[in-house]
């Protein structure tokens, strides 16, 4: 696959082997400016900012994914298959489903369920529930213990519908799903198909059952524990 791509002006070699992917491009900018040394902008097509720099001496990249499976599906596919990226760690926000969670807790997505048809393209006549890379999950759990953030590991739900006419969350709660977000399913499938690694880390930004929610700026600038965990395992 040739570079630059339709959606990325970076050249071969501009991305590090590991890329952190927040949904919000401004969170990618915040991570680069806050944590990376000698960060340089390598992509800004459609304001999807991508940066490469150094964290504790190791080269790391960060790039926004946009919202939803179609969006992260494009960007993660190109990173894996055009730019030679080996690992993508999503650092996102999520709504709590499990009542043991609260706002700002950390969820590590061991597997992803979805109401999306994205998986049908791979030719399997059934339902796919793709998983994270186990070594990344294990490393993230250990880093979370060091920081002391309340963490739960398990399945998450990647929804295609932010505004869903028929609310699936009570049913998913009974099935042990921890949280709802919009990207992990596409990322995990792309990683599996490319033979690469992926992990979804999400801090809880809201409670869909009560309406409690953080502001976009709070999500962008205060989820630093999750960012540091991802950088330490990158």
Secondary structure, DSSP 8 states (H G I E B T S, - for coil): --SSBTTB---TTSS-SEEEE-SSHHHHHHHHHHH-EEEEEEE-GGG--EEEEEETTEEEEEE---SSHHHHHHHHHHHHHTS---EEEEEEEEEE-STT--TT-EEEEEEEEES-SGGGGG--SS----B--HHHHHHHHHHHHHHT--EEEEEEEE-S-SS-SS--HHHHHHTT--EEESSHHHHHHHHHHHT-EEEEEEEEEEETTT--B--HHHHHHH-HHHHHHHHHH-
